[in-house]
């Protein structure tokens, strides 16, 4: 099982975008039940998941949420089975790529 830090990031987003609540809760439940060891394991669960290198030099994983309407950016630490939900963005916010500089 993966440990997710923190649901507050998800909750704060779905309070602003009510239609994001169910897909984010679905992502949370699926992710929590997963036993990912590598990015390929993530891809087996979420076929559209992708990765990006951000300003810090770290690699993050990007999940499509709500039928590609939103993006969830997470850092996955496979060695500790921990997923850090860093931010959720609208498609428009994601497309600016400004988020990469923040991470």
BELQUIWO-V204898 format. One record per residue. N is the residue number from 1. BURIAL is I if it has 16 or more other ideal C-beta (glycine too) atoms within 10 Angstrom, else O. D_CENTER is the distance of its C-alpha to the mean C-alpha in Angstrom with 2 decimals. Layout:
n->N burial->BURIAL d_center->D_CENTER
n->N burial->BURIAL d_center->D_CENTER
This chain:
n->1 burial->O d_center->16.16
n->2 burial->I d_center->12.95
n->3 burial->O d_center->13.01
n->4 burial->I d_center->10.12
n->5 burial->O d_center->10.78
n->6 burial->O d_center->10.89
n->7 burial->O d_center->11.08
n->8 burial->O d_center->12.94
n->9 burial->I d_center->10.12
n->10 burial->I d_center->9.31
n->11 burial->O d_center->13.09
n->12 burial->O d_center->14.05
n->13 burial->I d_center->12.23
n->14 burial->I d_center->13.74
n->15 burial->O d_center->17.01
n->16 burial->O d_center->17.20
n->17 burial->O d_center->16.03
n->18 burial->O d_center->17.51
n->19 burial->O d_center->16.61
n->20 burial->I d_center->12.87
n->21 burial->O d_center->13.83
n->22 burial->O d_center->14.50
n->23 burial->I d_center->11.57
n->24 burial->I d_center->9.16
n->25 burial->O d_center->11.76
n->26 burial->O d_center->11.94
n->27 burial->I d_center->8.36
n->28 burial->I d_center->9.23
n->29 burial->O d_center->12.59
n->30 burial->O d_center->11.85
n->31 burial->I d_center->9.53
n->32 burial->O d_center->12.18
n->33 burial->O d_center->14.88
n->34 burial->I d_center->13.75
n->35 burial->O d_center->15.68
n->36 burial->I d_center->13.94
n->37 burial->O d_center->16.27
n->38 burial->O d_center->15.14
n->39 burial->O d_center->12.73
n->40 burial->O d_center->15.25
n->41 burial->O d_center->14.61
n->42 burial->I d_center->10.93
n->43 burial->O d_center->12.59
n->44 burial->O d_center->15.10
n->45 burial->O d_center->12.76
n->46 burial->I d_center->10.60
n->47 burial->O d_center->13.16
n->48 burial->O d_center->11.53
n->49 burial->I d_center->8.69
n->50 burial->O d_center->9.83
n->51 burial->O d_center->10.23
n->52 burial->O d_center->11.80
n->53 burial->O d_center->14.11
n->54 burial->I d_center->14.08
n->55 burial->O d_center->17.27
n->56 burial->O d_center->17.35
n->57 burial->O d_center->17.58
n->58 burial->O d_center->14.51
n->59 burial->O d_center->12.16
n->60 burial->I d_center->8.41
n->61 burial->I d_center->6.24
n->62 burial->I d_center->5.29
n->63 burial->I d_center->4.87
n->64 burial->I d_center->7.90
n->65 burial->I d_center->8.43
n->66 burial->I d_center->12.09
n->67 burial->O d_center->13.88
n->68 burial->O d_center->12.33
n->69 burial->O d_center->13.15
n->70 burial->I d_center->9.88
n->71 burial->I d_center->6.85
n->72 burial->I d_center->3.43
n->73 burial->I d_center->3.86
n->74 burial->I d_center->4.03
n->75 burial->I d_center->7.60
n->76 burial->I d_center->8.99
n->77 burial->O d_center->12.66
n->78 burial->O d_center->14.30
n->79 burial->O d_center->17.65
n->80 burial->O d_center->16.85
n->81 burial->O d_center->14.40
n->82 burial->O d_center->12.06
n->83 burial->I d_center->8.30
n->84 burial->I d_center->7.92
n->85 burial->I d_center->5.53
n->86 burial->I d_center->7.19
n->87 burial->I d_center->7.24
n->88 burial->I d_center->7.10
n->89 burial->I d_center->9.73
n->90 burial->O d_center->12.40
n->91 burial->O d_center->13.22
n->92 burial->O d_center->16.16
n->93 burial->O d_center->14.48
n->94 burial->I d_center->12.15
n->95 burial->O d_center->15.38
n->96 burial->O d_center->17.21
n->97 burial->O d_center->15.36
n->98 burial->O d_center->16.39
n->99 burial->I d_center->12.98
n->100 burial->O d_center->13.69
n->101 burial->O d_center->16.82
n->102 burial->O d_center->15.31
n->103 burial->I d_center->13.33
